[in-house]
Amino acid sequence: MLINEPGSNSSAIRLWLARYAKFVVAMTFVLILIGGHTTTAGAGMAFPDWPLSHGSVNPDGWWENFLQRLEHGHRLTAETVGLLIGILCAWIWRSKWSVPLAAGMSVLLAVAAKTAGAEAKMVAHVGLWSSALTFAGLILWQTRRDEHAETAPVRWLAFTAFVGVLVQATLGGLRVTIESGGDPGTATAFRVFHGCFAQAELCLLVAIATMLSPVWARIASGSQLRSVARLGWITSALIFGQLIVGATMRHLGAGLAITTWPQASADGSWLPKMHNSLIDLNFAHTRAGAALVALLTVILSLRGIGYAAGDVRIIRPAALLIALVAAQCTLGLLVIWNGRPPIITTLHVVNGAALLAATVLLAARAGRAGWLSADRTVSTPGLQLVGVAA
């Protein structure tokens, strides 16, 4: 519950840090786009091994094979985003040596493992995890400092985002290795976890970028916006739940378990005549969940605009929600009516992530405005955590 006020000696650094944080969010959307289309195209098992692809960092012919291009491209993009998140974490902690030292340790131990005769897969794991552990240790060493450029909330959110990207990579890797090992049921569960955890990681990065942005310090106070913040976090949780149901439906192949809309049966009934796990899951996502999310998002948007008192920093994300929820409903209908076309299906996934991110943005900004209205500011530079007080 702190408020970020840029200091005269660090305002330029913070401005570039804020811009970089937004860039990381944008790259995360690119990753979700590529990962989503990999799933849509059924390319998730184009390579049966991990962290290497056919035992290689750069397998032969992967660009010429469409499914391999998607999956290997997904892995390369994930590695890039992981590095960007690591740099963001190091920048926030002002730990300038953590990234190069982690990279150096990775190379050193990987070379040592290869020299000792370890197989390529083991060498890759040694390089990956030695880098991650070295980086985490160097960041945690920074807690010994008496002063930090950023306050505890944003620092620990950044460290959590770094740990989160490691968890995300592990979930993706386990999905591949478990399915290669002959257990597709468990692998499907990891596919769902992998897809949903990506949304949670996105929320963390959006929160960090929001709190680092210069806009954060210019939001006007407003006591009525505390109710907007509460509703915003409730809506965020509901959207996340809807995404979980959607991911489960998607990975179980139930996206067209009901092929009509708004009717749920061929005879024109609005309720399905037959019931099984796939049909009920589809109905929960495409009807009940979709209607509830759309209704609550519209209410949140209108309340945000109504209570913003002309503050465009609240009005803009609130208005964006209307556009995103309209686009999400439209894309969902096009998926059903056109038999799940790949591009539209993937855009539906990405737009759902954008809807969640915009809701988190609005809830965070409204929470800050509500907190300011309670006159609970601090005099030192820092960052406010939203949601508890709001």
NORBEL-V807572 format. One record per helix or strand. SS is the DSSP state (A for helix, B for strand). FROM is the first residue (numbers start at 1). LEN is the number of residues. Records with the same first field share a line. If there is no record, write none. Layout:
BEGIN
SS: FROM-LEN ; FROM-LEN
END
This chain:
BEGIN
A: 11-30 ; 66-28 ; 98-18 ; 120-25 ; 152-29 ; 184-29 ; 215-4 ; 225-27 ; 277-31 ; 312-26 ; 342-32
B: 53-1 ; 56-1
END
